[in-house]
């Protein structure tokens, strides 16, 4: 994302007093400027007006990126980290984002009732392998005719990129950014099979950008 656009979003996470903690501000600025995730997801969702459920939303950066891109669908972000949810809600209120809400929810527990778009971004590898198919099936069942399931996932294929991704995910847990450690990386063929069995058409493309990570973007639709 261009520097000015990233800085405009990150400003919502800056402390209101000069001596406040700036960790979220610098994280948001670095993430938005360096990660190809947001342009990729914005492109995938553009043209849909269906509401969006963002599973594992973290600080809710996607909500800000959507509004800055002119996308106005209702947005609900859920995450198991209640502290991030609180900070996400505060930043969204500061930026006066409309039709945006957040809730602390464990993805392995009951999910909110939803019909529309679903985003699962950099989340699945933190769930046990046994839980991943069920979450994918529930996400697929939420899709309407004008909706997309957008997943960014790390693929474990034995490549150098895959190894770097594992180290980065583990580091995120060790420094406390992610509450849980990475559990099971996805078998791409299994993911595609689950979604195709649910009646979805799936498109999978690499989303490396200028990063060293083995990230891929999956976009699925009905029909």
C-alpha positions in Angstrom: 0.0 0.0 0.0 1.3 3.5 -0.8 2.9 5.3 2.0 0.4 8.1 2.4 -2.5 5.7 2.4 -0.9 3.4 4.9 0.0 6.3 7.2 -3.5 7.6 7.1 -4.8 4.3 8.4 -2.0 3.8 10.9 -2.8 7.2 12.4 -5.9 5.8 14.0 -3.7 3.5 16.1 -1.4 6.3 17.3 -1.6 7.3 21.0 -3.6 10.3 21.7 -0.8 11.7 23.9 2.8 12.0 22.7 4.0 9.7 25.5 1.6 6.9 24.7 2.5 3.5 23.4 3.1 3.5 19.6 3.4 -0.3 19.1 0.1 -0.6 17.2 0.8 2.5 15.1 4.2 1.2 13.9 2.9 -2.3 13.4 0.0 -1.0 11.3 2.3 1.2 9.2 4.8 -1.5 8.5 2.1 -4.1 7.8 0.2 -1.9 5.4 3.3 -0.7 3.6 5.0 -4.1 3.2 2.4 -6.8 3.0 0.7 -7.5 -0.3 -2.3 -8.9 1.6 -4.5 -5.8 1.6 -4.3 -5.0 -2.2 -5.0 -8.7 -2.9 -8.0 -8.9 -0.6 -9.4 -5.6 -1.7 -9.3 -6.8 -5.3 -10.9 -10.1 -4.4 -13.8 -8.4 -2.6 -14.3 -5.4 -5.0 -17.8 -5.5 -6.6 -19.5 -7.3 -3.8 -21.9 -5.5 -1.5 -22.6 -8.5 0.8 -21.6 -8.1 4.4 -18.1 -9.4 5.4 -17.2 -11.6 8.4 -13.4 -11.2 9.1 -12.4 -14.3 11.1 -9.3 -13.6 13.2 -9.4 -9.9 12.4 -6.6 -8.8 14.8 -6.6 -5.0 14.9 -9.1 -4.7 12.1 -6.8 -3.2 9.5 -8.9 -4.7 6.8 -11.9 -2.6 7.8 -9.9 0.6 7.4 -8.5 -0.6 4.0 -11.9 -1.4 2.7 -13.3 2.0 3.6 -10.3 3.8 2.1 -10.8 1.7 -1.1 -14.5 2.9 -1.2 -15.9 -0.5 -0.3 -18.9 0.0 2.0 -20.2 -3.5 2.9 -21.0 -4.1 6.5 -18.0 -5.5 8.4 -17.8 -7.7 11.5 -14.4 -8.6 12.8 -14.0 -11.4 15.3 -10.9 -12.6 17.2 -10.1 -14.6 20.3 -7.7 -11.8 21.6 -10.0 -9.5 23.5 -7.3 -6.9 23.9 -6.9 -6.6 20.1 -10.6 -6.4 19.6 -10.8 -3.5 22.1 -8.0 -1.7 20.3 -9.6 -2.4 16.9 -12.9 -1.0 18.1 -11.3 2.1 19.5 -9.3 2.8 16.2 -12.5 2.2 14.1 -14.4 4.7 16.3 -11.6 7.2 16.0 -11.7 6.9 12.2 -15.5 7.1 12.2 -15.8 3.9 10.2 -19.5 3.2 9.5 -21.1 -0.2 9.6 -18.0 -1.7 11.3 -18.2 -3.8 14.5 -16.0 -6.1 16.4 -16.5 -9.0 18.8 -14.2 -11.3 20.9 -15.0 -14.8 19.6 -13.0 -18.0 19.7 -13.1 -19.5 16.2 -13.1 -23.0 17.6 -16.3 -22.1 19.5 -19.7 -20.9 18.1 -19.4 -18.5 15.2 -21.9 -15.6 14.7 -24.8 -16.1 12.3 -23.7 -14.7 9.0 -24.5 -14.7 5.3 -22.2 -13.0 2.9 -18.4 -12.6 2.4 -15.9 -14.3 4.6 -12.2 -13.5 5.1 -9.8 -15.9 6.9 -6.4 -14.3 6.7 -3.3 -15.8 8.2 -5.3 -17.8 10.7 -5.7 -21.4 9.7 -2.2 -22.5 10.6 -2.9 -21.5 14.2 -5.7 -24.0 14.4 -5.3 -27.8 14.9 -5.6 -29.8 11.7 -8.7 -31.6 13.0 -10.5 -28.2 13.3 -9.6 -26.8 10.0 -12.1 -28.7 7.8 -15.0 -27.8 10.0 -14.2 -24.1 9.9 -13.8 -24.2 6.1 -17.2 -26.0 5.8 -18.9 -23.4 8.1 -17.3 -20.6 6.1 -18.5 -22.1 2.8 -22.0 -22.4 4.1 -22.1 -18.7 4.9 -21.5 -17.6 1.3 -24.3 -16.1 -0.7 -24.6 -15.8 -4.4 -22.7 -12.4 -4.5 -20.1 -13.4 -2.0 -16.6 -14.6 -1.8 -14.5 -16.6 0.6 -11.0 -15.1 0.8 -8.3 -17.0 2.5 -4.6 -16.1 2.9 -2.7 -19.1 3.9 0.9 -20.3 4.4 1.6 -23.4 2.3 4.0 -26.0 3.8 5.8 -27.3 0.7 9.3 -27.8 2.0 10.6 -24.6 0.2 12.8 -22.0 1.7 9.8 -19.6 1.8 7.9 -22.2 3.8 10.7 -22.4 6.4 10.9 -18.6 6.7 7.1 -18.5 7.2 7.3 -21.1 10.0 10.0 -19.1 11.8 8.0 -15.8 11.5 4.8 -17.4 12.8 6.7 -18.9 15.8 8.3 -15.6 16.5 4.9 -13.8 16.5 3.9 -16.2 19.2 7.1 -15.9 21.3 6.9 -12.1 21.4 3.2 -12.3 22.4 1.7 -10.8 19.2 -0.1 -14.1 18.5 -1.6 -15.8 21.6 -1.2 -19.3 20.3 1.7 -21.0 18.5 1.3 -22.2 14.9 -0.2 -25.7 15.0 -0.7 -27.3 11.6 0.1 -25.9 8.1 -2.4 -26.6 5.4 -2.4 -29.3 2.8 -3.4 -27.3 -0.3 -5.0 -30.3 -2.0 -7.1 -31.0 1.0 -8.3 -27.4 1.3 -9.3 -27.3 -2.4 -11.1 -30.6 -2.0 -13.1 -29.4 1.0 -14.2 -26.3 -0.8 -15.0 -27.9 -4.1 -17.1 -30.5 -2.3 -19.0 -27.6 -0.8 -19.9 -26.5 -4.3 -17.4 -23.6 -4.6 -15.2 -22.6 -7.5 -11.7 -21.9 -6.3 -8.9 -19.8 -7.5 -5.5 -20.0 -5.8 -2.6 -17.7 -6.6 0.8 -16.9 -4.9 0.8 -13.7 -2.8 4.5 -13.2 -2.1 5.0 -9.6 -3.1 8.4 -8.5 -1.9 8.2 -10.7 1.2 10.2 -13.9 1.8 7.0 -15.8 3.0 5.2 -18.7 1.3 1.8 -17.0 1.3 -1.0 -17.8 -1.1 -4.4 -16.2 -1.7 -7.4 -18.4 -2.2 -10.7 -16.9 -3.5 -13.8 -19.1 -3.7 -17.3 -18.5 -4.9 -20.5 -20.4 -5.5 -21.1 -21.9 -8.9 
